[in-house]
Amino acid sequence: MVDQKKSNSEEEKFDQFKKLQELLAQLTTEQYESLKRKHAEYMNKKDPDEPAKSMEEFLFWKTQPVPSFDGKVPNAEKPKFGAIEHKKVSEVSTTPVNLSENIDGFEWSDLNINNESELNEIHTLLNENYIEDLSSTMRFAYSKEFLRWAMSLPGTDPSWLVGIRVKASRKLVAFISAVPIQLGIQNPGMDEDKVDKVKSVEINFLCVHKKLRSKRLAPILIKEITRRVNLTDIWQALYTAGIVLPRPISTCRYTHRPLNWSKLYDVGFVDLPEGIKESQMQEKYHVKKVTEKKDSSLVPFEPKYYDEVSVLFKAQQKRYKLQHLINSKEEFLHQFSPRKDVLKSFVYLNDEGKVTDFISYYILPFNILGESEVDVVETLKVAYLYHYCSDCADTLDNDRSLTARLNEIIQDMLGDALYNEKCDLFNCLTSQDNNLFIEKQNFGMGSGFLHFYLFNYYTEKMNGGIEKISKDNWKLQDKSDIGVVMI
């Protein structure tokens, strides 16, 4: 006779799995970190924030021109700052990576972000398969307008939007993109006002359909986008990931500032501390409305402010060791001109009409998923801090002046995001000079980290605005070395 108490049907297992998902969604940051730490200890890993594998186990990355975790680079006894591998365009294959050697029934596809049908395909693939949280209960909800903005930077080569399709159905099942960026990298030994100007690309939106993730399509996509970028005589790339790969040049932490605390509590994004009332939390995270100031006015950014803002932007970037160098008006206006439901950008004008500050944030919703992956039960509208600059960034007393100015400006952005854009949450990293306002403006440490990587370039590690005190204890640094913000 079968013991019914020990018998588990598939339905019961599924119910248990869904209950586990629901519990994970309700975890606070502290509970999540504790669970992650215990799981890491159970799996005999040294540290949940260290790589889960040795360099030799990274079968793809150990073949690429990137430093190993101990700082060594391929084919060199002692690494030199700069390019790791030197090649010529004539050495690059003009033939796409052979898909049939790795997986049958698939083919490469060049995509056009300005083709509505192809934009729809990219939009669908990303919104159904891109980044999710640990419990698969939250997923980015990109708008088509956002994707068009992010992937159509001036100078983007048409071949840099790369897809993989199923031959039989023509269904788009994988994607990767690149856009141009010039980086300023301050290597050790350089004068403070000097940087290595590196013509590069940003790699983004690497996405593989969930049902095909065992096919190892990601390394194939990276090889192919590398080949295409190399054919345009560009040899370096910047990319980010939430996981540790060989090897990060810097690591920043996500921070979150509730705007609509009640809604975040209702969907399980935040918890109610023991002994605290909901009204107390609502009061803690109350946001002031944007008010007129006596000595300055806040107005949307327009092209007529470009000359003044671009000067401030360059000065601000000089505070960092990884800099975003924008050299053309066309690129600047594409990056920072306001776009409805995508990007907000403002300038502050003094009594004489001179620009004193610039700030921007972009809007990216998150879908809260129900029992089915296509069942969206709620959408969180999230604001992400983008770039900013101030005329006090290069004053003699810059940190004190910049601290006061940034706190005032960020308070305005919180008000604009809540009252004008109806955002529920405001996020930023510990990059740029964000640590000057994070604690004062009630941003809380998130559970996620973002690692920055350079492809085919060696430099020393940079400060990401955080310092590890112990295994599970991190503190904010005064500032960071990272001036680049990837979308």
C-alpha positions as CSV (number, residue, x, y, z in Angstrom):
1,M,0.0,0.0,0.0
2,V,1.3,3.5,-0.9
3,D,1.8,5.9,2.0
4,Q,-0.4,8.8,1.0
5,K,1.4,11.2,3.4
6,K,4.6,10.6,1.5
7,S,3.1,10.8,-1.9
8,N,3.6,14.1,-3.7
9,S,1.7,14.7,-6.9
10,E,3.0,17.1,-9.6
11,E,0.2,19.5,-8.6
12,E,1.4,19.5,-5.0
13,K,5.0,20.2,-6.1
14,F,3.8,23.1,-8.3
15,D,1.8,24.6,-5.4
16,Q,4.9,24.3,-3.2
17,F,7.0,26.0,-5.8
18,K,4.5,28.9,-6.2
19,K,4.4,29.3,-2.4
20,L,8.2,29.6,-2.4
21,Q,8.0,32.2,-5.1
22,E,5.5,34.2,-3.0
23,L,7.7,34.0,0.0
24,L,10.8,35.1,-1.9
25,A,8.9,38.1,-3.2
26,Q,8.2,39.3,0.3
27,L,11.8,39.2,1.6
28,T,13.3,42.3,2.8
29,T,16.9,43.2,1.7
30,E,18.2,41.9,5.0
31,Q,16.3,38.6,4.7
32,Y,17.3,38.2,1.1
33,E,21.0,38.7,1.9
34,S,20.8,36.3,4.8
35,L,19.2,33.7,2.7
36,K,21.7,34.2,-0.1
37,R,24.6,33.9,2.5
38,K,23.2,30.7,4.0
39,H,22.7,29.2,0.5
40,A,26.3,30.1,-0.4
41,E,27.6,28.6,2.8
42,Y,25.6,25.4,2.1
43,M,27.1,25.2,-1.4
44,N,30.6,25.6,0.1
45,K,31.2,28.9,-1.6
46,K,33.6,31.4,0.0
47,D,31.4,34.5,-0.4
48,P,28.1,35.1,-2.2
49,D,29.6,38.2,-3.9
50,E,32.6,36.4,-5.2
51,P,32.6,34.4,-8.5
52,A,30.9,31.0,-8.2
53,K,33.6,29.5,-10.5
54,S,37.3,29.7,-10.9
55,M,38.8,31.3,-14.0
56,E,39.3,27.9,-15.6
57,E,35.6,27.1,-15.3
58,F,34.6,30.2,-17.3
59,L,35.0,28.2,-20.6
60,F,34.1,31.2,-22.8
61,W,35.7,34.1,-20.9
62,K,39.0,32.4,-20.4
63,T,39.4,32.5,-24.2
64,Q,38.7,36.3,-24.4
65,P,41.0,39.3,-24.0
66,V,39.9,40.1,-20.4
67,P,41.9,40.0,-17.2
68,S,41.6,36.9,-14.9
69,F,40.5,37.4,-11.3
70,D,44.2,37.7,-10.2
71,G,44.8,40.5,-12.6
72,K,46.7,38.5,-15.2
73,V,46.1,39.1,-18.9
74,P,46.4,36.6,-21.8
75,N,49.9,36.3,-23.4
76,A,51.6,38.8,-21.0
77,E,53.8,38.2,-18.0
78,K,53.1,41.7,-16.6
79,P,49.9,43.5,-17.7
80,K,50.2,47.0,-19.2
81,F,47.5,49.6,-19.0
82,G,45.5,49.7,-22.2
83,A,44.6,47.3,-24.9
84,I,45.2,43.6,-24.1
85,E,45.1,42.3,-27.7
86,H,46.1,44.3,-30.8
87,K,44.6,43.4,-34.2
88,K,43.9,44.9,-37.6
89,V,40.6,45.1,-39.4
90,S,42.2,43.0,-42.2
91,E,42.6,40.1,-39.6
92,V,38.9,40.1,-38.8
93,S,36.6,37.5,-40.5
94,T,34.0,38.9,-42.8
95,T,31.9,35.8,-42.4
96,P,29.4,35.6,-39.5
97,V,30.0,33.0,-36.7
98,N,28.7,29.6,-37.9
99,L,25.5,28.9,-36.0
100,S,25.1,25.4,-37.4
101,E,28.3,24.3,-35.6
102,N,26.6,25.1,-32.3
103,I,22.9,24.7,-32.9
104,D,20.8,23.6,-35.9
105,G,17.8,25.4,-37.3
106,F,18.7,28.9,-36.5
107,E,20.1,31.9,-38.5
108,W,21.4,35.4,-38.0
109,S,19.2,38.4,-38.5
110,D,20.1,42.1,-38.8
111,L,17.5,44.2,-37.1
112,N,16.4,47.8,-37.7
113,I,15.1,49.7,-34.7
114,N,13.3,52.1,-37.0
115,N,11.4,49.3,-38.7
116,E,8.1,49.1,-36.6
117,S,7.7,45.4,-37.2
118,E,11.3,44.6,-36.1
119,L,11.0,47.0,-33.2
120,N,7.9,45.1,-32.1
121,E,9.8,41.8,-32.2
122,I,12.7,43.2,-30.1
123,H,10.2,44.7,-27.7
124,T,8.3,41.4,-27.3
125,L,11.5,39.3,-26.8
126,L,12.9,41.7,-24.1
127,N,9.6,42.1,-22.3
128,E,9.0,38.4,-22.0
129,N,12.6,37.1,-21.5
130,Y,14.9,39.9,-20.2
131,I,16.1,40.6,-16.7
132,E,14.0,39.3,-13.8
133,D,14.4,39.3,-10.0
134,L,15.4,36.2,-8.2
135,S,11.9,34.9,-7.7
136,S,10.8,35.7,-11.3
137,T,8.0,37.9,-9.9
138,M,9.3,41.2,-11.4
139,R,10.5,42.0,-14.9
140,F,11.5,45.2,-16.8
141,A,8.7,46.5,-19.0
142,Y,10.5,48.5,-21.8
143,S,8.5,50.8,-23.9
144,K,9.1,50.9,-27.7
145,E,10.1,54.6,-27.3
146,F,12.6,53.7,-24.7
147,L,14.2,51.0,-26.8
148,R,14.4,53.3,-29.9
149,W,16.1,56.0,-27.8
150,A,18.6,53.5,-26.2
151,M,19.6,51.8,-29.5
152,S,19.6,54.6,-32.0
153,L,22.6,56.7,-30.7
154,P,24.3,58.7,-33.5
155,G,27.1,56.7,-35.0
156,T,25.5,53.3,-34.3
157,D,26.4,51.0,-37.1
158,P,23.3,49.2,-38.7
159,S,25.0,45.9,-38.2
160,W,25.2,46.3,-34.4
161,L,21.6,45.2,-33.7
162,V,22.0,41.4,-34.0
163,G,19.3,38.8,-33.7
164,I,19.0,35.0,-33.9
165,R,15.9,33.6,-35.5
166,V,14.4,30.1,-35.8
167,K,14.7,29.3,-39.5
168,A,11.4,27.6,-39.9
169,S,9.1,30.1,-38.1
170,R,11.3,33.2,-38.4
171,K,10.7,33.8,-34.7
172,L,13.2,36.1,-33.0
173,V,14.7,34.1,-30.0
174,A,17.9,36.0,-29.1
175,F,19.3,39.5,-29.4
176,I,22.3,41.7,-28.5
177,S,23.1,45.3,-29.3
178,A,26.0,47.8,-29.3
179,V,26.1,51.6,-29.4
180,P,29.2,53.8,-29.7
181,I,30.7,55.5,-26.7
182,Q,34.0,57.3,-26.2
183,L,35.5,56.5,-22.7
184,G,38.0,58.5,-20.8
185,I,40.0,56.1,-18.6
186,Q,42.4,57.5,-16.0
187,N,45.1,54.9,-15.4
188,P,47.4,55.0,-12.4
189,G,50.3,57.4,-12.9
190,M,48.4,59.8,-15.1
191,D,48.0,63.4,-14.3
192,E,44.6,64.2,-12.8
193,D,43.5,66.1,-15.9
194,K,44.7,63.4,-18.3
195,V,42.8,60.3,-19.5
196,D,43.2,57.6,-22.1
197,K,40.6,58.4,-24.7
198,V,39.2,55.0,-25.8
199,K,36.9,54.6,-28.8
200,S,34.5,51.9,-27.6
201,V,31.0,50.5,-27.7
202,E,28.4,49.8,-25.0
203,I,27.1,46.2,-25.1
204,N,23.5,45.9,-23.9
205,F,20.2,44.0,-24.1
206,L,21.8,40.6,-24.3
207,C,18.7,38.4,-24.2
208,V,18.1,34.7,-25.0
209,H,14.6,33.1,-25.0
210,K,14.1,31.2,-21.8
211,K,13.5,27.9,-23.5
212,L,16.9,28.2,-25.3
213,R,19.2,29.1,-22.4
214,S,20.7,25.6,-22.3
215,K,22.0,26.1,-25.9
216,R,24.8,28.5,-24.9
217,L,23.7,31.2,-27.3
218,A,25.0,34.0,-25.2
219,P,28.7,33.4,-26.0
220,I,27.8,33.0,-29.7
221,L,26.1,36.4,-29.6
222,I,29.1,38.0,-27.9
223,K,31.5,36.5,-30.5
224,E,29.3,37.8,-33.4
225,I,28.8,41.3,-32.0
226,T,32.6,41.5,-31.3
227,R,33.3,40.5,-34.9
228,R,31.0,43.2,-36.3
229,V,32.3,45.9,-34.0
230,N,35.9,45.0,-34.9
231,L,35.1,45.4,-38.6
232,T,34.5,49.1,-37.8
233,D,38.0,49.4,-36.2
234,I,36.7,49.4,-32.7
235,W,38.4,47.1,-30.2
236,Q,37.1,47.9,-26.8
237,A,33.7,47.6,-25.1
238,L,32.0,48.5,-21.9
239,Y,29.4,46.2,-20.4
240,T,27.7,45.5,-17.1
241,A,26.3,42.5,-15.3
242,G,24.7,41.6,-12.0
243,I,26.9,38.5,-11.8
244,V,30.7,38.3,-11.3
245,L,32.6,37.5,-14.4
246,P,36.3,37.8,-15.2
247,R,36.9,40.5,-14.0
248,P,35.1,43.6,-12.9
249,I,36.8,47.0,-13.0
250,S,34.3,48.2,-10.5
251,T,31.2,47.3,-8.5
252,C,28.4,49.6,-7.6
253,R,25.3,48.9,-5.5
254,Y,21.7,49.7,-6.3
255,T,19.9,52.0,-3.9
256,H,16.1,52.7,-3.8
257,R,14.1,55.6,-2.6
258,P,10.4,54.9,-2.2
259,L,8.1,57.5,-3.6
260,N,4.7,55.7,-3.2
261,W,5.5,53.7,-0.1
262,S,1.9,52.3,0.2
263,K,1.9,50.8,-3.3
264,L,5.4,49.3,-2.8
265,Y,4.2,47.7,0.4
266,D,1.1,46.3,-1.2
267,V,3.1,44.6,-3.9
268,G,5.7,43.2,-1.5
269,F,8.6,45.4,-2.6
270,V,9.1,46.9,0.9
271,D,8.2,45.5,4.3
272,L,6.8,47.1,7.4
273,P,9.4,47.0,10.2
274,E,8.2,45.4,13.4
275,G,6.7,47.9,15.8
276,I,6.3,50.6,13.1
277,K,2.9,51.8,11.7
278,E,2.2,52.3,8.0
279,S,1.5,56.0,8.7
280,Q,5.0,56.3,10.1
281,M,6.6,54.8,7.0
282,Q,4.5,57.1,4.8
283,E,5.6,60.1,6.7
284,K,9.3,59.0,6.6
285,Y,9.1,58.8,2.8
286,H,7.0,61.8,2.2
287,V,8.2,63.8,-0.8
288,K,8.0,67.6,-1.1
289,K,6.5,69.1,-4.2
290,V,8.9,71.1,-6.4
291,T,8.8,74.7,-5.3
292,E,10.0,78.0,-6.9
293,K,13.3,79.1,-5.6
294,K,14.4,82.7,-4.8
295,D,17.7,82.5,-6.6
296,S,17.2,80.1,-9.5
297,S,14.6,78.6,-11.8
298,L,14.1,75.0,-12.9
299,V,13.2,74.6,-16.6
300,P,13.3,71.6,-19.0
301,F,16.5,71.2,-21.0
302,E,16.4,72.5,-24.5
303,P,19.1,72.6,-27.3
304,K,19.7,76.3,-26.6
305,Y,21.3,75.3,-23.4
306,Y,23.7,72.9,-25.0
307,D,26.8,75.1,-25.0
308,E,26.6,75.8,-21.3
309,V,25.6,72.4,-20.2
310,S,28.3,70.6,-22.2
311,V,31.0,72.7,-20.5
312,L,29.6,71.7,-17.1
313,F,29.3,68.1,-18.1
314,K,32.9,67.8,-19.1
315,A,34.0,69.4,-15.9
316,Q,31.8,67.0,-13.9
317,Q,33.2,64.0,-15.7
318,K,36.8,65.0,-14.8
319,R,35.9,64.0,-11.2
320,Y,35.9,60.3,-12.2
321,K,38.4,57.7,-13.4
322,L,35.9,56.1,-15.9
323,Q,34.5,59.0,-17.9
324,H,31.8,59.4,-20.6
325,L,33.3,61.7,-23.2
326,I,30.6,63.3,-25.4
327,N,32.2,65.1,-28.3
328,S,29.3,66.1,-30.5
329,K,26.2,68.2,-30.1
330,E,24.2,65.6,-32.0
331,E,25.1,62.9,-29.5
332,F,24.5,65.1,-26.5
333,L,21.1,66.2,-27.6
334,H,20.1,62.5,-28.4
335,Q,21.3,61.5,-24.9
336,F,19.6,64.3,-22.9
337,S,16.7,65.9,-24.7
338,P,13.5,65.2,-22.9
339,R,11.3,62.4,-24.3
340,K,7.8,61.8,-23.0
341,D,7.6,58.8,-20.7
342,V,11.3,58.0,-21.3
343,L,13.6,60.8,-20.2
344,K,13.3,63.9,-18.1
345,S,16.1,66.5,-18.1
346,F,16.3,69.9,-16.5
347,V,18.6,72.9,-16.1
348,Y,18.8,75.4,-13.3
349,L,19.1,79.1,-14.3
350,N,20.3,81.8,-12.0
351,D,19.0,85.4,-11.9
352,E,21.1,86.2,-14.9
353,G,19.7,83.3,-16.9
354,K,23.0,81.4,-16.7
355,V,22.9,77.6,-16.4
356,T,24.3,76.5,-13.0
357,D,23.2,72.9,-13.0
358,F,21.8,70.1,-15.2
359,I,20.2,66.8,-14.2
360,S,18.3,64.0,-15.9
361,Y,16.5,60.7,-15.1
362,Y,14.9,58.1,-17.2
363,I,11.7,56.1,-16.6
364,L,11.6,52.3,-16.8
365,P,8.5,50.4,-15.5
366,F,8.7,47.1,-13.7
367,N,5.9,44.5,-14.2
368,I,4.8,42.5,-11.1
369,L,4.0,39.0,-12.4
370,G,1.2,36.8,-11.1
371,E,1.0,33.0,-11.2
372,S,1.5,33.0,-14.9
373,E,4.6,34.7,-16.5
374,V,2.2,36.6,-18.8
375,D,-0.1,37.6,-15.9
376,V,0.9,41.2,-15.0
377,V,-0.9,42.0,-11.7
378,E,0.7,45.4,-11.2
379,T,3.2,47.8,-12.8
380,L,5.7,49.9,-10.8
381,K,6.8,53.0,-12.5
382,V,10.5,53.5,-11.7
383,A,12.7,56.5,-12.2
384,Y,16.5,55.9,-12.6
385,L,18.9,58.7,-12.0
386,Y,20.9,59.4,-15.2
387,H,23.6,62.1,-15.6
388,Y,24.0,65.4,-13.8
389,C,26.5,68.2,-13.6
390,S,27.0,71.4,-11.6
391,D,29.0,74.6,-11.8
392,C,30.3,73.9,-8.2
393,A,31.9,70.6,-9.2
394,D,35.2,72.2,-9.8
395,T,35.2,74.9,-7.1
396,L,37.8,75.0,-4.4
397,D,35.3,73.8,-1.8
398,N,33.6,71.5,-4.3
399,D,32.6,68.6,-2.2
400,R,30.8,70.7,0.4
401,S,29.2,72.9,-2.3
402,L,28.3,70.0,-4.5
403,T,26.8,68.1,-1.5
404,A,24.4,71.0,-0.7
405,R,23.5,71.5,-4.4
406,L,22.9,67.8,-5.2
407,N,20.7,67.3,-2.2
408,E,18.6,70.3,-3.3
409,I,18.4,69.1,-6.9
410,I,17.7,65.4,-6.0
411,Q,14.8,66.6,-3.8
412,D,13.4,68.4,-6.8
413,M,13.7,65.3,-8.9
414,L,12.0,63.1,-6.3
415,G,9.1,65.6,-6.4
416,D,9.0,65.7,-10.2
417,A,9.1,61.9,-10.5
418,L,6.2,61.5,-8.0
419,Y,3.9,64.3,-8.7
420,N,4.4,64.9,-12.4
421,E,5.3,61.4,-13.6
422,K,3.5,59.3,-11.0
423,C,6.6,57.2,-10.3
424,D,6.5,54.8,-7.4
425,L,10.2,54.4,-6.9
426,F,13.5,56.3,-7.6
427,N,16.7,54.3,-8.1
428,C,20.3,55.2,-8.3
429,L,23.7,53.4,-8.1
430,T,26.5,54.3,-5.8
431,S,28.3,55.7,-8.8
432,Q,29.1,59.4,-9.8
433,D,28.8,61.6,-6.7
434,N,25.5,59.9,-5.6
435,N,26.8,59.1,-2.1
436,L,26.7,62.8,-1.3
437,F,22.9,62.6,-1.1
438,I,21.9,58.9,-0.8
439,E,21.5,58.8,3.0
440,K,20.2,62.3,3.4
441,Q,17.5,61.7,0.8
442,N,16.3,58.4,2.3
443,F,17.7,56.1,-0.3
444,G,18.1,52.5,1.1
445,M,20.6,49.9,0.1
446,G,19.2,47.4,-2.3
447,S,20.2,43.7,-2.6
448,G,21.6,44.1,-6.1
449,F,25.1,44.9,-7.3
450,L,26.1,46.1,-10.8
451,H,29.6,45.0,-12.0
452,F,31.4,47.1,-14.7
453,Y,33.6,45.4,-17.2
454,L,36.0,46.5,-20.0
455,F,36.5,44.2,-23.0
456,N,40.1,44.1,-24.3
457,Y,41.4,46.7,-21.9
458,Y,43.4,46.5,-18.8
459,T,43.3,49.0,-15.9
460,E,43.3,48.8,-12.2
461,K,40.1,48.4,-10.2
462,M,38.1,51.5,-9.5
463,N,36.1,52.6,-6.5
464,G,32.4,51.9,-7.1
465,G,31.2,54.0,-4.1
466,I,31.1,51.1,-1.7
467,E,33.5,49.3,0.6
468,K,33.2,45.8,2.0
469,I,33.7,45.9,5.8
470,S,33.0,42.2,6.4
471,K,31.3,39.4,4.6
472,D,27.8,40.9,4.7
473,N,28.6,44.5,5.7
474,W,29.1,47.3,3.2
475,K,29.5,51.0,3.7
476,L,29.3,54.0,1.4
477,Q,32.5,55.7,0.3
478,D,32.7,59.5,0.0
479,K,32.5,59.2,-3.8
480,S,33.1,56.8,-6.6
481,D,35.4,56.7,-9.6
482,I,32.6,55.8,-12.0
483,G,31.1,58.6,-14.2
484,V,29.5,56.4,-16.8
485,V,25.8,55.5,-16.5
486,M,24.6,52.6,-18.7
487,I,20.9,52.4,-19.5
